Amino acid sequence: MTSKKKIVICLGYPPLQQESYVRRLQAIDPCIEVVELPVDLGTETNDIPPHEPHEEPPAWAASVAEERRLALEQAEVMVALHVSSDLMRHAPNLRWLQGIGAGVDQFVAAGVTRAQTIVTNASGVSAGSMSEFVIGRLLQIWKRFPEMEEHQRAHQYIRTYGRSFVGSVVGIVGMGSIGRAVAVRAKAMGVKILGLKRSGPQPGPDADLADQLFGPESLHEMLGQCDAVVVAAPASPETRHMINDESLAAMKPGCVLVNVARGSLVDSAALLRAMESGHISAAALDVFEEEPLPADNLLWDTENLYMSAHSSVSVDRYLDDIFDLFEGNVIRYVKGETLHNAVDMKALGFK
């Protein structure tokens, strides 16, 4: 496998800037040159919300501004989570951008253009662990584990019965890799699956996983049949606040809502109103419209609302899995082959 043209790969995600990973990339082809996009010593970028592009250099990389300028200027390929605003000006040679997560809305906001750059995401890498998280939250809520723990702490011997999964109806908004993984696990527990996908009901693997598929125009029809709704769709202009007052009102009384997608998909003010009225019995949110969530946000103290800090994915194997995906795509890129996990840039709002 050889190529005469130099390909500069920029490792823009600090955890991947390990010597072992660099060596594996260099071993693919002599044409590959690896550069790193540095940050200030001691910076933990995983604690920095990625959904909005940053100024270049960001406050957390001020001491390495020149090194970053040179790395971005050379980059033909980049793997990243956080990106700078006006990215195409900082990285004029960028032809392929590999995202660390499934979401790519920060790349849209950074001005990445589909005419010049291919964007791939990490869809599927986190699907297994995130689907486990979803099932865990539903078990927690439907089996009433928090109440049992409260009785234990109070030394109260009180029987606390939950509801069965068998025969329940779970609606999955977004039948991508995460939605499909949730469907597999929920069906194994006797759940009926209703799925919503952008392309609507069509023959294929999704039709085999779901008992019934719906298109976006039938969202409310689907929601009205569900005992629980799992939001797992990508962020885009079309999906912003798709779970709003009208959508929540369309859900069955007592429905449970779980969001592991992006905070922008759920109108949090509308959710608060639906929970205060009792129409929505419980919710589990891993993502929020503003991250980190301010300490004075009303969501913190909402009864039966279970929150986590954008951490539904398990990280014990995630980094190696991400690199395996990226490495495989680098091999395809050098060969001129189609990349895995290329996103539909037009549908997701890229210019």
TAPEBEL-V675351 format. One record per residue. PHI is phi in whole degrees, 0 to 359 (NA if undefined). NEAR is the number of other C-alpha atoms within 8 Angstrom. D_LAST is the distance of its C-alpha to the last C-alpha in whole Angstrom. Layout:
phi: {PHI,PHI}
near: {NEAR,NEAR}
d_last: {D_LAST,D_LAST}
This chain:
phi: {NA,227,207,275,277,292,242,267,256,259,273,268,246,309,299,273,274,254,303,296,291,300,298,296,291,296,286,294,196,298,287,276,241,253,237,247,264,281,231,298,304,89,284,254,291,295,273,260,303,265,288,243,298,250,291,243,281,287,301,269,214,297,283,236,300,292,298,292,301,293,296,294,298,274,297,262,233,218,246,203,244,266,223,276,294,56,301,293,285,286,234,293,261,292,244,212,238,261,275,281,245,283,284,230,298,293,286,299,296,280,85,296,255,287,290,251,236,270,246,241,240,256,305,104,295,263,301,299,290,290,292,298,299,300,298,299,296,295,299,303,282,288,269,62,301,301,294,300,293,297,297,298,297,271,58,251,271,237,289,229,268,260,252,276,286,304,88,284,245,246,262,244,271,108,263,277,297,291,301,294,295,298,299,302,288,290,297,295,258,85,269,274,252,248,236,242,222,302,277,79,290,217,298,145,301,295,295,285,280,265,288,203,251,230,265,304,292,251,305,294,300,292,300,293,256,260,275,214,235,250,265,218,268,288,282,200,304,286,264,299,54,293,262,231,304,291,295,295,295,286,286,298,303,89,297,250,245,235,239,239,264,223,299,294,285,244,285,294,294,295,297,301,296,292,282,296,282,90,295,260,281,198,213,233,243,254,224,218,295,236,231,298,289,302,295,264,293,296,300,305,253,280,296,67,250,252,239,216,267,48,223,288,275,272,256,296,236,295,298,296,294,298,293,301,297,296,300,298,288,298,301,294,297,299,279,79,267,294,276,285,67,293,274,281,293,294,294,268,96,291,289}
near: {5,6,9,5,5,8,9,12,13,15,14,12,12,11,6,9,10,7,6,6,10,10,8,9,12,11,7,9,11,9,10,12,10,11,9,10,13,10,11,10,4,4,7,6,6,5,5,6,8,9,7,8,13,10,7,7,12,9,5,8,11,10,6,11,10,6,9,11,9,8,12,11,10,9,13,13,13,13,14,12,10,11,12,13,11,9,12,12,6,10,12,8,9,13,9,11,13,13,14,11,9,10,11,10,10,13,10,12,10,14,12,13,9,11,4,7,11,9,12,13,14,14,12,9,9,12,13,10,10,13,13,10,10,12,11,8,10,9,10,10,10,9,11,12,9,8,8,9,8,8,11,9,7,6,6,7,6,5,4,7,6,7,6,8,8,7,8,11,12,13,15,15,13,13,14,9,9,15,16,11,11,12,12,9,11,12,10,7,8,10,13,12,15,15,14,16,13,7,6,10,10,7,7,6,6,10,12,8,10,12,10,9,14,14,12,9,6,8,11,10,8,12,13,9,9,15,12,11,14,14,13,14,12,10,15,10,7,6,11,10,9,10,10,11,10,7,12,12,9,10,13,12,8,10,14,11,12,13,14,14,12,14,10,11,13,14,12,8,6,10,13,10,8,13,12,7,7,9,12,16,11,14,11,11,12,12,13,11,9,7,8,6,7,7,5,5,7,6,7,9,6,9,5,7,12,8,8,9,7,7,7,10,9,10,6,5,7,10,10,7,9,11,10,8,9,10,10,8,10,9,9,11,10,9,7,6,7,6,9,6,8,9,7,6,9,8,7,11,9,11,8}
d_last: {34,33,31,31,28,28,25,24,24,23,24,22,24,28,30,29,30,33,36,36,32,32,35,33,30,32,35,32,32,34,30,29,29,28,27,27,25,28,29,32,35,35,32,31,27,27,29,26,23,20,18,17,16,19,20,21,24,24,27,28,28,29,32,30,28,29,29,25,24,25,24,20,21,23,20,19,19,19,20,19,19,19,16,16,14,13,13,12,15,17,16,16,17,15,15,15,15,17,17,21,21,19,17,13,12,13,11,8,10,10,7,7,5,6,8,10,11,12,12,16,17,21,21,25,27,27,28,32,32,30,32,35,34,33,37,38,37,38,41,42,41,43,46,46,47,46,49,51,51,51,55,55,55,57,60,60,60,58,57,53,52,49,47,47,43,45,44,42,38,35,32,29,25,23,25,23,25,26,27,29,31,32,33,35,37,37,39,41,43,43,40,39,35,33,29,26,23,20,21,24,28,28,31,30,31,29,32,34,33,33,36,34,30,28,25,23,25,28,27,30,32,32,32,35,37,36,38,35,32,29,26,24,20,17,15,13,12,15,17,18,21,22,25,27,30,30,29,32,34,34,35,38,40,41,38,36,32,31,27,26,22,21,22,20,21,24,25,28,30,30,31,34,35,36,37,40,41,42,39,37,40,38,35,33,30,29,26,25,23,24,25,28,30,32,35,36,34,36,34,37,40,39,41,40,37,36,34,33,31,28,30,30,30,33,32,36,34,30,30,32,30,26,28,29,26,24,27,27,24,25,27,25,23,26,27,24,24,21,20,21,19,16,13,12,8,7,10,9,6,4,0}
